[in-house]
Amino acid sequence: MTDTTTANDVFHSLVGALDELEVDWSRAVSVATDGAPSMIGRKAGVVVKLREKVNAANPEQVFLNFHCILHQEALCCKSLKMDHVMRVVIDTVNFIRARGLNHRQFSAFLLENDIHHGLPYHTDVRWLSRGAVLKHFYKLRTEIAEFMQGKGKPVVQLDDPEWTRDLAFLVDITEHLNVLNVTMQGRNKLVTEYYDSVRAFQGKLVLWQTQLSKRNAAHFPCLKSQPVNHQSMDKYANLLSGLRHEFDNRFTVFTELEKDFSLFRSPFTVDASVVPEAMQMELIELQCCAPLKDTYASVAIEVFYQSLPPQYPMLTAFA
């Protein structure tokens, strides 16, 4: 890359790198990006330029654009509206970092959380990376309060039951989000696997929202350890409702492809009448082929599609 990251810069660098690998542009089907204007600009963004290049190589190819799932998940955290907790935690950690390095407990705390000078503590996308800091801050809140009091910088919020409950809730929900984040990392994952993880989390959000509205914090251990009232539990249930709607809105494009995902994942059980007509005959033939059904059950799904014989060109191209 050059010193600038305009749409042209990114496009030419990307195309150059892929051309060196002798990528067949006629077979490109999608790209995942962040939400930067240079990437998704409607007239001259990288996605537009890539779609034009793919269509020039294969006019019939449908080229899809996905917003990076991990990036989407991080942005969803903004809907929690917990800045009043994060600011106190980060300001306090910064103070301890500057003055508490010789304190045994806090030295370990800082080292475990890899806190360095110049780290941008609070940006939209980095929210999830604060999970470990939040968890340790909550665990050491009594010692932190004493330390800060001794330095003449009392953290008055730690004496506020409502703020402490908010901290406990944030620790728990961030832990849940981090678990989701981990399941979506790693190499050689299929987009259907990412979507399954997101759908599972959306289902959990529905459950948690219902449980919290009934004063049940079974899956929020830190919150459960705090004295709670009806008003605070309703507040957390509403926050989960907002987070759920944020997930629903940000992952709309994946929901729209759910039928395609079902066909890709379960070609032997999907109803042939709901798939595109051009593939219906092939799909019925496939579903009646016992040897291929055995192959499907014994190998990875990508290997199965790679091994399909020539009489299934539509399904092969679809996969």
C-alpha positions, 0 to 999 in steps of 0.5 A, spaced: 500 500 500 501 507 498 501 512 504 494 513 502 488 509 502 483 511 497 478 507 493 483 506 487 489 505 492 486 499 495 483 496 489 489 496 485 493 493 491 488 488 492 487 486 484 495 486 484 496 481 489 490 477 487 493 477 480 500 475 482 496 469 485 493 468 478 486 468 481 480 467 476 476 473 477 470 469 473 469 465 479 469 471 484 463 471 488 463 476 494 467 480 498 467 482 506 469 489 507 468 494 513 464 500 512 469 505 510 466 510 504 472 508 500 470 501 501 462 501 500 462 508 496 456 507 491 459 510 485 467 509 486 468 505 492 472 498 492 466 494 492 463 497 485 470 497 482 471 489 484 464 488 481 465 491 475 472 487 474 468 480 476 462 482 471 467 483 465 470 476 466 463 473 467 457 477 466 452 472 469 456 472 476 452 475 482 457 479 486 455 480 493 458 484 498 458 483 506 460 487 511 465 484 516 461 480 521 466 481 526 466 488 525 459 488 525 459 485 532 463 490 535 459 496 532 453 492 535 456 493 542 455 501 541 447 500 542 449 498 549 450 505 551 454 504 557 459 509 556 458 512 563 461 505 565 467 505 560 469 512 561 470 511 569 473 504 568 478 507 563 480 513 566 481 509 573 486 504 569 490 509 566 491 512 573 493 506 576 497 504 570 501 511 571 502 510 579 500 503 581 506 499 577 509 497 584 503 495 587 503 487 586 496 486 585 495 492 580 502 490 576 499 483 575 492 486 573 496 491 568 500 485 565 495 480 564 491 485 560 497 488 556 495 495 557 500 499 554 501 507 553 498 510 547 493 504 546 486 507 544 482 505 549 475 507 547 473 506 540 467 503 537 470 497 534 475 496 540 469 495 545 470 487 545 477 488 547 476 491 553 472 485 556 478 482 560 479 489 563 472 490 565 472 483 568 479 484 572 476 491 574 470 488 577 474 483 581 478 488 584 473 493 585 474 493 592 482 494 592 481 499 586 477 503 591 482 503 597 488 504 592 484 510 589 482 513 595 489 513 598 491 517 592 486 522 593 482 520 587 476 516 590 472 513 585 465 515 587 461 511 582 464 504 586 460 507 592 454 507 587 450 501 587 446 502 581 453 504 577 456 497 580 450 494 577 451 497 571 458 495 571 456 487 573 451 487 567 457 490 562 462 485 565 457 479 563 454 481 557 461 483 554 463 476 556 458 473 552 460 477 546 467 475 547 465 468 547 461 469 540 467 473 537 472 467 539 467 462 535 467 466 529 475 467 529 480 462 525 481 460 518 477 456 513 471 457 516 465 458 512 460 464 511 454 459 513 458 457 520 459 465 521 451 466 520 450 460 525 454 463 530 450 469 529 443 466 529 445 462 536 447 469 539 440 472 537 436 466 540 440 467 546 439 474 547 431 473 546 432 468 552 436 473 556 431 478 555 425 474 557 429 472 563 431 478 566 424 481 565 422 476 570 428 477 575 432 471 573 439 473 572 442 465 571 446 467 565 449 473 568 453 471 574 456 478 576 449 481 576 446 476 579 451 477 585 449 484 586 442 486 589 437 488 584 430 491 583 425 491 578 427 497 575 434 495 574 432 489 571 427 492 566 433 497 564 437 491 562 432 487 559 431 493 555 438 494 553 438 487 551 432 488 546 436 494 543 442 489 542 438 484 539 435 489 534 441 492 532 444 485 531 437 484 526 439 490 523 446 489 521 445 482 519 440 483 514 444 481 508 445 474 511 438 473 513 436 475 506 441 469 504 438 464 509 435 460 503 441 459 499 445 457 506 440 452 507 441 449 500 448 449 501 448 446 508 443 441 507 442 439 499 439 432 501 433 435 506 432 442 503 425 442 499 426 442 492 420 447 490 423 452 494 430 453 490 431 456 484 428 453 478 434 452 474 437 448 480 431 444 481 432 438 477 439 437 479 437 437 486 432 432 485 437 427 482 442 429 487 437 427 493 436 420 490 443 419 489 445 414 495 453 414 493 453 422 493 449 422 500 454 417 503 460 422 501 456 428 503 455 424 510 463 422 510 467 429 508 467 436 509 462 440 505 467 444 501 470 437 499 463 434 497 461 440 493 468 439 490 467 432 488 461 433 485 461 429 478 459 434 471 452 432 471 451 437 477 454 444 474 448 448 477 449 446 484 457 446 483 457 453 481 452 455 486 457 452 492 
